[in-house]
Amino acid sequence: MAEVVSSQKACMVNPLKMSQPLGAALAFLGMADAMPLFHGSQGCTSFGLVLLVRHFREAIPLQTTAMNEVATVLGGLENLEQALVNLKQRANPALIGVCSTGVTEIKGDDVEGYLKLILNRHPELAETQIVYVSTPDFKGAFQDGWSRAVTKLLEQLAEPGRCIPNQVNLLPGCHLTPGDVEELREIIEAFGLKALVIPDLSGSLDGHVPKMEEFKPTTLGGTTLGEIRASGCSILTLAVGEQMRPAAEALKAKTGVPYVLFDRLTGLIPNDEFTQCLSEVSKMPVPAKYQRQRSQLVDAMLDGHFYFGGKRVAIGAEPDLLWAIGMFLSEMGADIGRAVTTTYSPVLEKLPVEEVVIGDLEDLEAGAVGCDLLLTHSHGRQAAARLGIPLFRLGLPMFDRLGAAHQLSVGYRGTRDLIFALGNLFLEHSCEPTPETWRHHVGAQTEAG
């Protein structure tokens, strides 16, 4: 059992975490014709917007209530009202996702009460679905905001109904890329099932070029309101990541749809369990395509374990991503020399490491001395350079590499490709063994054992 501790520094030196509002905004960006709205200052929104644009290299619809000093003291009713009316007139979104920020949370704005007053004053807003989620950025982290937003969407919009045979819900965590989501959808559909993905970043932030007549100022693609309402008619919910447990439980409480939670889908055994579940639900055997991919993954594990074995790695990521990658590396024979994350999660205590630190990139760098590989997002590149070790970029933001949205690490195919990517890094930065270095390595292992 790992001990989860919080960094006791007086300030954050090199941030690892991102805020709850940004995680909630990303969840709303997975909804069709949606517009996330930060109830806070312009600076909060501008910073988040730049970060998402640099990561996805796409136009990101994100708006703000533009709270200033006076509005913060007196309350943000007028700012919120004006923002909603302007968005309705100019963009006409099907969904507006209102995310609170530290400014309005500390002030104590009664946003739910504000929304009732605003809807009474402006009946034209009744055609637009408005979902408010409380996301104070002075606590929690990115995946907490995502989890809260998805939970609120299901609580407010899902409707119970007659079961639709072969329809299942897929609730992906924020640690999954649009490429990961697309891969999981293809696997589910290969079993003859229809997947309602909530939210669906693979439809809105997958890097496609829309036709001229398709352009609109809101999200392009994603889960429709009709699909989220129909989620209460599914036969099963498949939740990926511990962060999605509250959303799956909320949907079950409201509509009765049972759920199965997979804490990770990176690795051999988790994907065996996933395909077995789909086979039982669909009453179909595992397609030959995935039997072949499983065989390829096993071969890749055999080829790669020579280069993973005994390597020390340092990982800085959101809890579910840290869990998925950390367990995969451990199963491949690597040792986790340092694990740093952003917020608490029950899975952290199960990691094969003595200590997990809730901290920043400075904490990660300090504990990564002597490690062979650093795994974190693009802000870790300076730490990797100072340590003289390679950096494998994962998570968000990833702004100094192309294809971040299509990075794949789930399923048999994604795990196989991850082995090759990491194994090639180890190969590239390792020296050819000589009799002297081999004897030294064996001697060190004997002493340690």
C-alpha positions in Angstrom: 0.0 0.0 0.0 1.4 3.4 -1.0 1.3 6.3 1.4 -0.4 9.4 -0.1 1.1 12.6 1.2 0.7 16.2 0.3 3.6 18.5 -0.3 4.2 20.9 2.6 5.8 23.7 0.7 4.6 27.2 1.2 3.9 27.7 -2.5 3.6 25.8 -5.8 6.9 26.3 -7.7 6.3 24.5 -11.0 2.7 23.5 -11.3 1.7 20.0 -12.4 -2.0 20.3 -11.9 -4.7 22.2 -13.8 -7.9 23.5 -12.3 -11.4 22.1 -11.9 -13.0 24.7 -14.1 -10.8 23.7 -17.0 -11.6 20.0 -16.5 -15.4 20.8 -16.5 -15.0 23.0 -19.6 -13.3 20.1 -21.5 -16.2 17.8 -20.5 -18.7 20.3 -22.0 -16.5 20.5 -25.1 -17.4 16.9 -25.7 -21.1 17.8 -26.1 -22.6 18.8 -29.4 -23.4 22.5 -30.1 -22.1 23.4 -26.6 -20.5 26.5 -25.2 -18.6 26.3 -21.9 -18.9 29.5 -19.8 -16.5 30.4 -17.0 -18.2 32.4 -14.3 -15.2 34.4 -13.3 -12.6 36.9 -14.5 -11.3 37.3 -18.1 -7.8 36.2 -17.1 -9.0 32.8 -15.8 -10.7 32.1 -19.1 -7.9 33.4 -21.3 -5.3 31.2 -19.6 -7.5 28.1 -20.0 -8.3 28.9 -23.6 -4.7 29.3 -24.6 -3.8 26.1 -22.9 -6.5 24.1 -24.7 -5.8 25.7 -28.1 -2.1 24.9 -27.8 -2.8 21.3 -26.9 -5.5 20.4 -29.4 -4.4 23.0 -32.1 -8.1 23.7 -32.8 -10.4 26.6 -32.3 -11.9 26.2 -28.8 -15.2 27.8 -27.9 -14.9 29.1 -24.4 -16.6 32.2 -22.9 -16.5 34.2 -19.7 -18.8 36.4 -17.6 -15.9 38.8 -17.2 -16.2 39.5 -13.5 -14.3 42.6 -12.4 -13.6 44.0 -8.9 -17.0 45.7 -8.5 -19.0 42.7 -9.8 -17.0 40.4 -7.5 -18.0 42.4 -4.5 -21.6 43.1 -5.4 -22.3 39.7 -7.0 -22.3 38.3 -10.5 -26.0 38.2 -11.4 -25.8 40.9 -14.0 -22.6 39.6 -15.6 -24.0 36.1 -15.8 -27.3 37.3 -17.2 -25.6 39.4 -19.9 -23.3 36.6 -20.8 -26.2 34.1 -21.3 -28.3 36.5 -23.3 -25.3 37.4 -25.6 -24.4 33.8 -26.1 -28.0 33.0 -27.0 -28.2 35.8 -29.5 -24.8 35.4 -31.2 -24.1 31.7 -31.0 -27.4 30.0 -30.2 -25.9 27.0 -28.5 -27.9 23.9 -27.6 -26.1 23.7 -24.3 -24.3 26.2 -22.1 -22.1 24.7 -19.4 -21.6 27.2 -16.6 -18.4 26.6 -14.5 -17.7 28.5 -11.4 -14.2 29.7 -10.5 -12.3 30.7 -7.4 -13.5 34.3 -7.6 -17.2 33.5 -7.5 -16.9 30.6 -5.2 -15.1 32.7 -2.5 -17.7 35.4 -3.0 -20.4 32.8 -2.5 -22.5 33.6 -5.6 -25.8 31.7 -5.6 -25.5 30.7 -9.2 -28.5 28.3 -9.1 -30.6 31.1 -7.7 -29.3 33.5 -10.3 -30.2 31.0 -13.1 -33.8 30.8 -11.9 -34.2 34.6 -12.0 -32.5 34.9 -15.4 -34.7 32.2 -16.9 -37.8 34.0 -15.6 -36.7 37.3 -17.1 -35.6 35.8 -20.5 -38.0 33.1 -21.7 -36.0 32.8 -24.9 -33.3 31.0 -22.9 -35.7 28.1 -22.3 -34.7 26.6 -25.6 -31.1 26.4 -24.5 -30.1 23.8 -21.9 -28.1 25.4 -19.2 -26.1 23.2 -16.8 -24.2 24.7 -13.9 -21.4 22.9 -12.1 -19.6 24.1 -9.0 -15.8 23.9 -9.7 -13.8 25.9 -7.2 -10.2 26.1 -8.5 -8.7 26.5 -5.1 -9.3 22.8 -4.4 -9.4 19.6 -6.4 -7.9 19.3 -9.8 -8.6 18.8 -13.5 -10.1 15.3 -13.2 -12.4 16.4 -10.4 -13.8 19.1 -12.6 -14.4 16.7 -15.4 -16.1 14.2 -13.0 -18.4 16.8 -11.6 -19.4 18.1 -15.0 -20.3 14.7 -16.3 -22.1 13.8 -13.1 -24.2 17.0 -13.4 -25.0 16.4 -17.0 -26.3 12.9 -16.3 -28.2 14.1 -13.2 -29.9 16.9 -15.0 -30.5 15.4 -18.5 -30.6 11.6 -18.4 -34.1 10.2 -18.5 -35.3 6.7 -17.5 -37.1 4.7 -20.1 -37.6 1.3 -21.8 -34.3 -0.6 -22.3 -32.9 -0.4 -25.8 -31.3 -3.8 -26.7 -27.5 -3.6 -27.5 -27.2 0.0 -26.4 -24.5 0.7 -23.8 -23.1 3.9 -22.3 -19.4 4.7 -22.3 -18.2 7.2 -19.7 -14.5 7.9 -20.4 -12.3 9.7 -17.9 -10.5 12.9 -18.8 -7.2 11.0 -19.0 -8.3 9.4 -22.2 -7.5 11.2 -25.5 -10.0 11.6 -28.4 -8.0 8.8 -30.0 -8.5 6.5 -27.0 -12.2 7.2 -27.0 -12.5 6.4 -30.7 -10.6 3.1 -30.1 -12.9 2.1 -27.3 -16.0 2.9 -29.4 -14.7 0.8 -32.3 -14.1 -2.1 -29.9 -17.6 -1.9 -28.5 -19.2 -1.6 -31.9 -17.2 -4.7 -33.0 -19.4 -6.7 -30.6 -22.6 -5.5 -32.3 -23.3 -2.9 -29.6 -24.1 0.8 -29.9 -22.1 3.1 -27.7 -23.4 6.4 -26.3 -20.1 8.1 -25.3 -20.6 10.8 -22.7 -18.9 13.1 -23.3 -17.4 12.4 -26.7 -14.2 14.3 -27.4 -13.5 11.9 -30.4 -16.4 13.7 -32.2 -15.5 17.3 -31.3 -11.7 17.5 -30.7 -10.4 14.8 -33.0 -8.7 17.3 -35.3 -11.0 17.2 -38.3 -11.6 20.0 -40.9 -15.3 20.8 -41.1 -17.1 21.7 -44.3 -17.8 25.4 -44.8 -21.5 25.0 -44.3 -20.9 23.1 -41.1 -19.0 25.9 -39.3 -20.6 27.3 -36.2 -19.3 29.2 -33.1 -20.1 26.3 -30.8 -18.5 22.8 -30.6 -18.4 20.8 -33.8 -19.5 17.2 -33.0 -19.8 15.4 -29.7 -22.7 13.9 -27.7 -26.1 15.3 -28.5 -28.7 16.2 -25.9 -30.9 13.5 -27.3 -28.2 10.9 -26.8 -27.5 11.9 -23.2 -31.3 11.7 -22.5 -31.4 8.2 -24.0 -28.5 7.1 -21.7 -31.2 6.0 -19.2 -32.4 3.4 -21.7 -29.1 1.6 -22.1 -28.6 -1.9 -20.8 -25.2 -1.2 -19.2 -22.8 1.7 -18.4 -19.0 1.1 -19.0 -17.1 3.7 -16.9 -13.3 4.1 -17.5 -11.3 5.6 -14.6 -12.1 5.9 -10.9 -13.1 9.5 -11.5 -16.2 8.3 -13.4 -17.6 6.3 -10.5 -19.8 9.2 -9.2 -21.2 9.8 -12.7 -22.0 6.1 -13.2 -23.6 5.9 -9.7 -25.7 9.0 -10.4 -27.0 7.5 -13.6 -27.8 4.3 -11.9 -29.6 6.1 -9.1 -31.7 8.1 -11.5 -32.4 5.5 -14.3 -31.5 2.1 -12.9 -28.9 1.4 -15.5 -26.2 -0.9 -13.9 -22.5 -0.1 -14.4 -19.1 -1.8 -14.6 -16.1 0.3 -13.8 -12.7 -0.3 -15.3 -10.0 1.6 -13.4 -7.7 1.3 -16.4 -7.6 -0.1 -19.9 -3.8 0.0 -20.4 -2.3 -3.5 -20.1 -3.1 -7.1 -20.9 -5.4 -8.2 -18.0 -7.6 -5.0 -18.0 -8.3 -5.5 -21.7 -9.0 -9.1 -21.2 -11.6 -8.2 -18.6 -13.0 -5.5 -20.9 -13.4 -7.7 -23.9 -14.8 -10.5 -21.7 -17.4 -8.1 -20.4 -18.4 -7.0 -23.9 -18.6 -10.6 -25.0 -21.0 -11.5 -22.1 -23.2 -8.4 -22.7 -23.4 -8.9 -26.5 -23.5 -12.7 -26.3 -20.9 -12.8 -29.0 -17.4 -14.3 -29.1 -14.4 -12.0 -29.1 -13.9 -11.0 -32.8 -10.8 -12.5 -34.5 -9.4 -9.0 -35.0 -9.0 -8.5 -31.2 -7.8 -12.0 -30.6 -5.0 -11.2 -33.1 -4.3 -7.9 -31.4 -4.0 -9.7 -28.1 -1.5 -12.0 -29.5 0.5 -9.1 -30.9 0.4 -7.4 -27.5 1.8 -10.5 -25.8 4.6 -10.7 -28.4 5.3 -7.0 -27.8 5.5 -7.6 -24.1 8.0 -10.5 -24.6 10.1 -8.3 -26.9 10.0 -5.2 -24.7 10.4 -6.6 -21.2 14.2 -6.9 -21.7 14.4 -3.1 -22.0 11.8 -2.2 -19.3 13.2 -4.6 -16.6 15.0 -2.8 -13.8 14.4 0.7 -15.2 13.5 3.4 -12.7 10.8 5.9 -13.9 9.3 9.0 -12.4 5.7 9.9 -13.3 3.7 13.1 -12.8 0.1 12.9 -13.9 -3.6 13.1 -12.8 -4.5 10.2 -10.5 -6.2 7.9 -13.1 -3.5 8.5 -15.7 -0.8 7.9 -13.1 -2.5 4.7 -12.0 -2.9 3.4 -15.6 0.6 4.1 -16.7 2.2 3.3 -13.4 0.7 -0.2 -13.2 1.5 -0.9 -16.8 5.2 0.0 -16.3 5.3 -2.1 -13.1 3.9 -5.1 -15.0 6.5 -4.6 -17.6 9.3 -4.9 -15.0 10.0 -1.2 -14.4 10.3 0.4 -10.9 8.4 3.6 -10.0 11.1 5.8 -8.4 8.8 8.8 -8.0 5.1 9.3 -8.3 3.5 12.8 -8.1 -0.1 13.6 -8.7 -2.6 16.5 -8.4 -5.4 15.4 -6.2 -6.5 12.4 -4.0 -8.0 9.2 -5.5 -8.5 5.8 -3.9 -6.4 4.1 -6.6 -3.3 5.9 -5.5 -2.9 3.8 -2.4 -2.7 0.6 -4.6 0.3 1.8 -6.6 3.4 -0.3 -6.2 5.5 2.5 -4.7 6.2 3.6 -1.1 4.9 7.1 -1.5 2.6 9.1 -3.8 3.1 12.9 -3.4 0.3 15.4 -4.2 2.5 18.2 -5.4 4.1 19.9 -8.3 6.8 19.4 -10.9 9.5 20.5 -8.5 8.6 17.6 -6.2 8.7 15.3 -9.3 12.1 16.6 -10.3 13.6 16.3 -6.8 12.5 12.6 -6.5 13.5 11.7 -10.1 17.3 11.9 -9.5 18.7 8.6 -10.7 15.7 7.6 -12.7 15.9 6.5 -16.3 12.8 8.2 -17.7 10.4 11.0 -16.8 6.8 10.8 -17.8 4.6 13.9 -17.5 3.1 16.6 -19.7 5.1 19.2 -21.7 5.9 21.4 -18.8 8.3 18.7 -17.6 10.7 19.2 -20.4 13.0 21.6 -18.5 13.2 19.2 -15.5 14.1 16.3 -17.9 16.8 18.4 -19.5 18.3 19.3 -16.0 18.2 15.6 -15.0 19.7 14.5 -18.3 17.0 11.8 -18.9 14.4 11.4 -21.7 10.9 12.8 -21.3 7.8 10.8 -22.5 5.0 13.3 -22.8 1.6 12.2 -21.6 -1.5 14.0 -20.4 -2.5 17.6 -20.9 -1.1 20.0 -22.0 1.2 18.7 -24.7 2.0 21.7 -26.8 5.5 20.9 -28.2 4.5 17.8 -30.1 2.0 17.1 -32.9 -0.8 14.6 -32.6 -1.6 14.9 -28.9 -5.3 14.2 -29.5 -4.5 11.0 -31.3 -2.0 9.5 -28.8 -3.3 6.0 -28.0 -2.7 4.0 -24.9 -5.8 1.9 -24.4 -6.9 -1.5 -25.8 -4.6 -4.2 -27.0 -3.4 -2.0 -29.9 -2.8 1.0 -27.8 -0.9 -0.9 -25.1 1.2 -2.5 -27.8 2.1 0.8 -29.4 2.9 2.2 -25.9 5.4 -0.6 -25.3 7.1 0.2 -28.6 7.2 4.0 -27.9 8.6 3.6 -24.4 10.9 0.7 -25.3 12.4 2.7 -28.1 13.1 5.6 -25.7 15.0 3.2 -23.4 16.9 1.7 -26.4 17.8 5.2 -27.7 19.2 6.4 -24.4 20.9 3.2 -23.2 24.5 2.1 -23.8 25.4 -1.1 -25.5 26.2 -3.7 -22.8 29.8 -4.7 -22.3 31.2 -7.5 -20.1 32.2 -4.9 -17.5 28.8 -3.1 -17.4 27.0 -6.4 -17.4 29.0 -7.8 -14.5 28.5 -4.5 -12.6 24.7 -4.7 -13.2 24.5 -8.3 -12.1 26.6 -7.5 -9.0 24.4 -4.6 -8.0 21.2 -6.7 -8.4 22.8 -9.4 -6.2 23.6 -6.9 -3.5 20.2 -5.4 -3.7 18.6 -8.8 -3.5 
